[in-house]
Structures are given as structure tokens and as C-alpha cells.
Amino acid sequence: MTGLFSVLARAAAFVLIIVTGYLLKKKGFFHPSDFKLISQIVIRITLPCAIISNFSRLSMENSLLFMCVLGLLANVFMIGVGYGVSLKDRAQGRVFNMINLSGYNVGNFTLPFVQNFLGPVGFAATSLFDAGNAVMCTGVTYTVASIAAGKGSPSIKSVVKSLFSSLPFDAYVVMTVLAILGISLPEVVVSYAQTVGNANGFLALLMLGIGFEIRLKKDQTARLLKVLTLRYGIGLLMAATAYKLLPFGLEVRQALALVALGPVSSVGPAFTERLGGDVELASAINSISIVISIVMITCALLILL
């Protein structure tokens, strides 16, 4: 019973951080420009440091590298689902579903949960999944959606440049290579990364609260429900499959189950806007998916831990 209350207390603390960010924004303490600032701090400083810190405590198993492949395949599958359920729609509808059904908000949402509830192995599995996920979210998904929209595709050079301009992705790559080679970073670097990385969970969740916003018209409700029902229906099946059937250790399977229940990628609204889609609906899906994921991941933790 003590373990149950511990999980609920920590999950409630996460929710309160998000609520704090949202309420402070409504009170005028935070402004729209603050979201961008905190986002840059998370993406460029605290998240890379959290990755460095956790990977430094890990003895890399080659089987963990398969997580990158799973990150890629999960996105490819969801893009296919988005395309398949929209065959009778116009191209714009297919593109919208391909972008907003796929992608996982791992770095800013799921990793703080994993960082607090699982150990270094779970963190590494989640990070490596996110490396594959990032390949899709930062360029490939947009490229495929552009082709589906009949707008051609960005060059391979631009996709690769976008990918490696992401500091978390760079940190994943560098730390994975070092872990495979058995090379350790200097203690002062690891200590610095650990100190800064400890702030990642708080800032990432505070950022989600500041960015949380729902503006939705009545005629958009049906589409929103369709996307979220598909996303989380499939997410539950993926989580159960990962936990029950995949041939990995317990902590890795727990991490994969949590990732499968995470919210949609935070870049979805931006890509939707670029392709002339319904940005308002995409933003609502993004925000509501955060609420659903909080409930689902908390329930999953109560079951799996």
C-alpha cells in the first residue's frame, strides 16, 4: 500500500507542476515568449544533460540498440494508420491524420516520468526509442506528409541537417557510441550533467503547463475524438504487447509501455501549419493528449511497478 501511495503522490506532484505553469500563465506571470525561452532551456540544456547523466551510469547492452528501431517502426506504423483511415478523405485530411496520429513526446513528457520512476536502464531504453522517434518527428514524417499532400519533399540534406541540429538527438548519438565503446566521461562533466539534468523534469512539465491551451469549435470535436480514440486505442495495445510479449528485461518493457501511452509529438501543430492544415485542431489534440497521457501513465505505473 505504501508503494501505491508513493506512485500516486509523485504522479500528483507532476500534475501540480503542469497546473502551476498553466495557472501562472493565466495570471500573467508567464507570457507566450516565456514558453519559447523555457523550451529552449529544456531542449538545449537540461534534457541533453539528463541524457549524459543517465547514460554515464549505464553499462550498454547491445539489445538496447533495438529500441531505436522500435522508435522508427512505431512512427511508421502510426503514419500508415493515419493514411489508411483517411483513404476516403481529401489529401488534406490524410496529411492531418498522418502528422497528428504519429510521433511521441518523449523528451518533454515521458522522460520525466521514467527519470523519476525507473532506473538508468529504463531511461536508456526510453532515450534510444526517442532517438528513432526523433528521426521521424524532426523530418521524415513531414517529408512523407508533404509527398501525400502533393507538395513534393524537402531534400535529404535538409532533413539530416534538421535532425543533427537537435541537441538531444546529438546527445543520444554521442552517449550511445561512448557507452558501446566503454568510454567514460570525466567525473566533473558527469557531476555537472547530473546537477543540471535534475532540473529537466520540473522545467519540462512547467513548460507543458505554460503551453497548454484548447481552442476548439463544435464542428472539430468529431475529428478530435477520432484521432485521440485511434491514438490511445492503439497505444494501449502497443503497451500491453511491449510489456507482455517483447523479449527484454522488466525495466525495458515497463519503459516501452509508458512510451506507448505518451502524448503526440509537440511538433505536430507546427508541421500541420506548414502544410496548410487545421492548426487549431492540431493544437487541441496536442494539449488534450497530455491530459490523457497523465491519467494513462499514472494508471500504468500503478499496475507495472
C-alpha positions as CSV (number, residue, x, y, z in Angstrom):
1,M,0.0,0.0,0.0
2,T,2.9,2.3,0.7
3,G,4.2,1.8,-2.9
4,L,0.7,2.7,-4.2
5,F,0.6,6.0,-2.3
6,S,4.2,6.8,-3.3
7,V,3.3,6.4,-7.0
8,L,0.2,8.5,-6.7
9,A,2.0,11.2,-4.7
10,R,4.7,11.6,-7.2
11,A,2.3,11.5,-10.2
12,A,0.2,14.1,-8.4
13,A,3.3,16.3,-8.0
14,F,3.9,16.0,-11.7
15,V,0.3,17.1,-12.4
16,L,0.6,20.0,-10.0
17,I,3.7,21.3,-11.8
18,I,1.8,21.4,-15.0
19,V,-1.1,23.0,-13.4
20,T,1.2,25.6,-11.8
21,G,2.6,26.5,-15.2
22,Y,-0.9,26.9,-16.6
23,L,-2.3,29.0,-13.7
24,L,0.8,31.2,-13.6
25,K,0.3,31.9,-17.4
26,K,-3.4,32.7,-16.8
27,K,-2.4,35.1,-14.0
28,G,0.1,36.9,-16.3
29,F,3.2,35.7,-14.5
30,F,4.3,33.9,-17.7
31,H,3.8,35.2,-21.2
32,P,3.9,33.5,-24.6
33,S,7.6,34.4,-25.0
34,D,8.4,32.6,-21.8
35,F,7.2,29.3,-23.3
36,K,9.8,29.6,-26.0
37,L,12.5,30.5,-23.5
38,I,11.9,27.6,-21.2
39,S,11.5,25.3,-24.2
40,Q,15.0,26.3,-25.4
41,I,16.4,25.8,-21.9
42,V,14.9,22.3,-21.8
43,I,15.9,21.2,-25.3
44,R,19.3,22.8,-25.4
45,I,20.5,22.4,-21.8
46,T,18.6,20.3,-19.2
47,L,17.5,17.4,-21.5
48,P,20.9,16.8,-23.0
49,C,22.4,16.9,-19.5
50,A,19.9,14.4,-18.2
51,I,20.8,12.1,-21.2
52,I,24.5,12.5,-20.4
53,S,24.0,11.9,-16.7
54,N,21.9,8.8,-17.1
55,F,23.9,7.2,-19.9
56,S,27.0,7.7,-17.8
57,R,25.6,5.3,-15.2
58,L,24.8,2.6,-17.7
59,S,26.5,-0.5,-19.0
60,M,25.2,-0.6,-22.5
61,E,23.7,-3.9,-23.7
62,N,23.6,-4.3,-27.5
63,S,20.0,-5.4,-27.3
64,L,19.0,-1.9,-26.1
65,L,20.1,-0.6,-29.5
66,F,17.0,-2.2,-30.9
67,M,15.0,0.5,-29.1
68,C,16.0,2.9,-31.9
69,V,14.4,0.5,-34.5
70,L,11.2,0.3,-32.4
71,G,11.0,4.1,-32.3
72,L,11.2,4.2,-36.0
73,L,8.7,1.4,-36.6
74,A,6.2,2.8,-34.1
75,N,6.1,6.0,-36.1
76,V,6.0,4.3,-39.5
77,F,3.0,2.2,-38.3
78,M,1.1,5.2,-37.0
79,I,1.7,7.2,-40.2
80,G,0.3,4.2,-42.0
81,V,-2.7,4.1,-39.8
82,G,-3.3,7.8,-40.4
83,Y,-3.1,7.3,-44.1
84,G,-5.3,4.1,-44.0
85,V,-8.2,5.6,-42.0
86,S,-8.3,8.6,-44.4
87,L,-8.4,6.9,-47.8
88,K,-11.9,8.4,-48.4
89,D,-10.9,11.8,-47.3
90,R,-9.2,14.6,-49.3
91,A,-5.4,14.8,-49.3
92,Q,-5.5,17.4,-46.6
93,G,-7.4,15.1,-44.2
94,R,-4.9,12.3,-44.9
95,V,-2.0,14.6,-44.2
96,F,-3.5,15.8,-41.0
97,N,-4.0,12.3,-39.6
98,M,-0.5,11.2,-40.7
99,I,1.1,14.0,-38.7
100,N,-1.2,14.1,-35.7
101,L,-1.5,10.4,-35.1
102,S,2.2,9.7,-35.2
103,G,5.1,10.8,-33.1
104,Y,5.7,10.6,-29.4
105,N,6.5,13.5,-27.0
106,V,9.2,11.6,-25.1
107,G,11.8,14.2,-24.2
108,N,9.4,16.8,-22.7
109,F,6.8,14.4,-21.2
110,T,7.6,10.7,-20.8
111,L,11.3,11.0,-19.8
112,P,10.5,13.0,-16.6
113,F,8.2,10.1,-15.6
114,V,10.8,7.5,-16.5
115,Q,13.6,9.5,-14.8
116,N,11.7,9.5,-11.5
117,F,10.1,6.0,-11.5
118,L,12.5,3.8,-13.4
119,G,16.3,3.3,-13.3
120,P,19.1,4.0,-15.7
121,V,18.2,1.0,-17.9
122,G,14.7,2.2,-18.3
123,F,15.9,5.7,-19.0
124,A,18.3,4.4,-21.6
125,A,15.7,2.3,-23.3
126,T,13.3,5.3,-23.4
127,S,16.1,7.6,-24.8
128,L,17.1,5.2,-27.5
129,F,13.4,4.8,-28.5
130,D,13.3,8.6,-28.7
131,A,16.4,8.6,-31.0
132,G,14.5,6.6,-33.5
133,N,11.3,8.6,-32.8
134,A,13.3,11.8,-33.4
135,V,14.4,10.7,-36.8
136,M,10.8,10.6,-37.8
137,C,9.4,13.6,-35.9
138,T,12.1,16.0,-36.9
139,G,11.9,15.5,-40.6
140,V,10.9,12.1,-42.1
141,T,7.2,12.3,-41.1
142,Y,7.0,15.8,-42.6
143,T,8.6,14.6,-45.8
144,V,6.2,11.8,-46.2
145,A,3.2,14.0,-45.4
146,S,4.5,16.6,-48.0
147,I,4.5,13.9,-50.6
148,A,1.0,12.8,-49.6
149,A,-0.1,16.4,-49.9
150,G,1.3,16.6,-53.4
151,K,3.8,19.3,-52.4
152,G,7.0,17.4,-53.2
153,S,9.5,16.8,-50.5
154,P,12.4,18.5,-48.7
155,S,15.9,17.5,-49.7
156,I,17.6,14.7,-47.8
157,K,20.2,17.3,-46.8
158,S,17.6,19.5,-45.1
159,V,16.2,16.5,-43.2
160,V,19.6,15.4,-42.0
161,K,20.5,19.0,-41.0
162,S,17.3,19.3,-39.1
163,L,17.9,16.1,-37.3
164,F,21.5,16.8,-36.2
165,S,20.7,20.4,-35.2
166,S,18.7,18.8,-32.3
167,L,21.0,18.7,-29.3
168,P,19.1,15.9,-27.5
169,F,19.5,13.7,-30.6
170,D,23.2,14.6,-30.7
171,A,23.5,13.7,-27.1
172,Y,21.7,10.3,-27.7
173,V,24.2,9.5,-30.6
174,V,27.3,10.6,-28.7
175,M,26.5,8.9,-25.4
176,T,25.3,5.7,-27.2
177,V,28.6,5.5,-29.0
178,L,30.6,6.1,-25.9
179,A,28.6,3.5,-23.9
180,I,29.2,0.9,-26.6
181,L,32.9,1.7,-26.7
182,G,33.1,1.6,-22.9
183,I,34.5,5.2,-22.7
184,S,33.7,7.2,-19.6
185,L,33.4,11.0,-19.4
186,P,35.4,12.9,-16.8
187,E,33.8,12.9,-13.3
188,V,33.4,16.7,-13.4
189,V,31.4,16.5,-16.6
190,V,29.1,13.8,-15.3
191,S,28.6,15.7,-12.0
192,Y,27.8,18.9,-13.9
193,A,25.4,17.0,-16.2
194,Q,23.7,15.3,-13.2
195,T,23.2,18.6,-11.4
196,V,21.7,20.4,-14.5
197,G,19.8,17.3,-15.6
198,N,18.0,17.0,-12.3
199,A,16.1,20.2,-13.3
200,N,14.8,18.7,-16.5
201,G,11.7,17.1,-15.1
202,F,10.5,20.2,-13.4
203,L,11.2,22.6,-16.3
204,A,9.7,20.2,-19.0
205,L,6.5,19.8,-17.0
206,L,6.3,23.5,-16.2
207,M,6.7,24.2,-19.9
208,L,3.8,21.9,-20.8
209,G,1.6,23.8,-18.4
210,I,2.6,27.2,-19.9
211,G,1.9,25.9,-23.4
212,F,-1.4,24.1,-22.6
213,E,-4.3,25.7,-24.5
214,I,-7.5,24.4,-26.0
215,R,-9.5,26.4,-28.6
216,L,-12.0,24.2,-30.3
217,K,-15.1,24.7,-32.4
218,K,-18.0,22.3,-32.2
219,D,-17.5,21.0,-35.8
220,Q,-13.9,20.0,-34.9
221,T,-15.0,17.8,-31.9
222,A,-15.7,14.6,-34.0
223,R,-12.3,14.7,-35.7
224,L,-10.6,15.3,-32.4
225,L,-12.3,12.3,-30.8
226,K,-11.5,10.1,-33.8
227,V,-7.8,10.9,-33.7
228,L,-7.5,10.5,-29.9
229,T,-9.5,7.3,-29.8
230,L,-7.3,5.8,-32.5
231,R,-4.1,7.0,-30.9
232,Y,-4.8,5.8,-27.4
233,G,-6.6,2.6,-28.5
234,I,-3.5,1.6,-30.5
235,G,-1.3,2.9,-27.7
236,L,-2.9,0.6,-25.2
237,L,-2.4,-2.4,-27.5
238,M,1.2,-1.4,-28.0
239,A,1.8,-1.0,-24.3
240,A,0.3,-4.4,-23.5
241,T,2.2,-6.1,-26.3
242,A,5.5,-4.5,-25.2
243,Y,5.1,-5.4,-21.6
244,K,3.8,-9.0,-22.1
245,L,5.5,-10.2,-25.2
246,L,8.8,-8.5,-26.0
247,P,11.9,-10.4,-25.0
248,F,13.5,-7.7,-22.9
249,G,14.1,-7.2,-19.2
250,L,11.4,-5.9,-16.9
251,E,12.6,-2.3,-16.8
252,V,12.9,-2.1,-20.6
253,R,9.3,-3.4,-21.0
254,Q,8.0,-1.0,-18.4
255,A,9.7,1.9,-20.2
256,L,8.2,0.9,-23.6
257,A,4.7,0.6,-22.1
258,L,5.0,4.1,-20.8
259,V,6.3,5.5,-24.1
260,A,3.4,3.9,-26.0
261,L,0.9,5.8,-23.7
262,G,2.7,9.1,-24.1
263,P,1.2,12.2,-25.8
264,V,1.6,13.0,-29.5
265,S,4.7,14.8,-30.7
266,S,4.9,18.5,-29.8
267,V,5.9,19.4,-33.4
268,G,2.6,18.2,-34.8
269,P,0.9,21.7,-34.9
270,A,3.9,23.3,-36.5
271,F,4.1,20.7,-39.3
272,T,0.3,20.9,-39.7
273,E,0.6,24.7,-40.2
274,R,3.4,24.3,-42.8
275,L,1.2,22.0,-44.9
276,G,-1.9,24.3,-44.6
277,G,-3.9,22.1,-42.2
278,D,-6.1,22.8,-39.2
279,V,-3.6,24.2,-36.7
280,E,-6.3,24.9,-34.1
281,L,-7.4,21.3,-34.1
282,A,-3.8,20.0,-34.0
283,S,-3.0,22.2,-31.0
284,A,-6.2,21.0,-29.2
285,I,-5.2,17.3,-29.9
286,N,-1.7,18.1,-28.6
287,S,-2.9,19.6,-25.3
288,I,-5.7,17.1,-24.6
289,S,-3.3,14.2,-25.3
290,I,-1.2,15.5,-22.4
291,V,-4.1,15.2,-20.0
292,I,-5.0,11.7,-21.3
293,S,-1.4,10.6,-21.0
294,I,-1.0,11.8,-17.5
295,V,-4.0,9.6,-16.5
296,M,-2.9,6.6,-18.5
297,I,0.7,6.6,-17.5
298,T,-0.2,7.1,-13.8
299,C,-2.5,4.0,-14.1
300,A,0.2,2.1,-15.9
301,L,2.7,2.9,-13.1
302,L,0.3,1.6,-10.5
303,I,-0.1,-1.6,-12.4
304,L,3.5,-2.2,-13.6
305,L,5.5,-1.1,-10.5
